[in-house]
Amino acid sequence: MKTYEAFDQTISNFKITNVWLCEQTGISESSISRFRRGKQGLLTDDLDNLLEELDESQQQFYYSLLMGEISDGAIASMLYALSIKLRPSHEARTYPTDKVPA
């Protein structure tokens, strides 16, 4: 699923309006509408701002749509990268690449 499709499905599912998102973020209604239809991209910062306005359950729904097509190996790699980011730097270790699930 493409980013704009997951975003549109999330916004539709939770009955969030482009007007409300525009008011919260300052991103124009037309930009939000074109993004939702896949007619225009958004800057990463703009997408981040839109997603920050969603509550936790809405964000989880959005990310679950995106994660639905990611392999177990890719998820393992992302989780490992997050653990390194969150772990104090003196504890950083290298990940045994031969143990990553496919």
C-alpha positions in Angstrom: 0.0 0.0 0.0 1.3 3.4 -0.9 1.7 6.1 1.8 -1.1 8.3 0.3 -3.4 5.3 0.2 -2.8 4.4 3.8 -3.3 8.1 4.8 -6.5 8.4 2.9 -7.9 5.2 4.3 -7.0 6.3 7.8 -8.6 9.7 7.4 -11.7 8.2 5.8 -12.0 5.4 8.4 -11.9 7.9 11.3 -14.0 10.5 9.5 -11.4 13.2 9.8 -11.9 16.2 7.4 -9.3 18.0 5.3 -10.7 21.2 6.8 -9.8 20.1 10.3 -6.3 18.9 9.2 -5.7 22.2 7.5 -6.7 24.1 10.6 -4.4 22.0 12.8 -1.4 22.0 10.5 -1.6 25.1 8.2 -1.3 22.7 5.2 -3.8 23.8 2.5 -6.9 21.8 2.0 -6.1 21.4 -1.6 -2.6 20.0 -0.9 -4.1 17.5 1.6 -6.8 16.5 -1.0 -4.3 16.1 -3.8 -2.1 14.0 -1.6 -5.0 11.8 -0.5 -5.8 11.1 -4.2 -2.2 10.4 -5.1 -2.0 13.5 -7.4 0.7 15.3 -5.4 3.4 14.4 -2.9 4.0 16.1 0.4 7.2 17.2 2.0 8.3 14.8 4.8 7.8 17.5 7.4 4.2 18.1 6.2 3.4 14.4 6.4 4.9 14.3 9.8 2.8 17.3 10.9 -0.4 15.6 9.6 0.4 12.4 11.4 1.1 14.2 14.6 -2.4 15.5 14.6 -3.8 11.9 14.7 -4.4 10.3 18.1 -2.6 7.1 19.0 -5.2 4.7 17.7 -5.4 6.6 14.4 -1.6 6.5 14.0 -1.5 2.8 14.8 -4.2 2.2 12.2 -2.1 4.1 9.6 1.1 2.4 10.4 -0.6 -1.0 10.5 -1.7 -0.5 6.9 1.9 0.3 5.8 3.4 -2.5 7.8 1.0 -5.1 6.4 3.2 -5.5 3.3 6.6 -5.5 5.0 8.5 -8.8 5.4 9.5 -10.3 8.7 13.1 -9.6 7.9 12.5 -5.9 7.3 10.5 -5.6 10.5 13.3 -7.3 12.4 15.8 -4.9 10.9 13.7 -1.9 11.8 13.2 -3.1 15.4 16.9 -3.7 15.7 17.7 -0.2 14.4 15.2 1.3 16.9 16.8 -0.6 19.7 20.2 0.8 18.8 18.7 4.3 18.6 17.2 3.9 22.1 20.1 2.0 23.7 22.8 4.1 25.4 25.7 4.5 23.0 28.2 2.6 25.2 26.0 -0.5 24.8 25.8 -0.5 21.0 26.6 -3.9 19.5 26.7 -5.2 15.9 23.8 -7.3 14.8 24.7 -10.8 13.5 23.5 -10.5 9.9 23.4 -14.2 9.4 20.6 -14.5 12.0 18.2 -12.0 10.4 15.0 -13.8 9.4 14.2 -13.8 5.7 
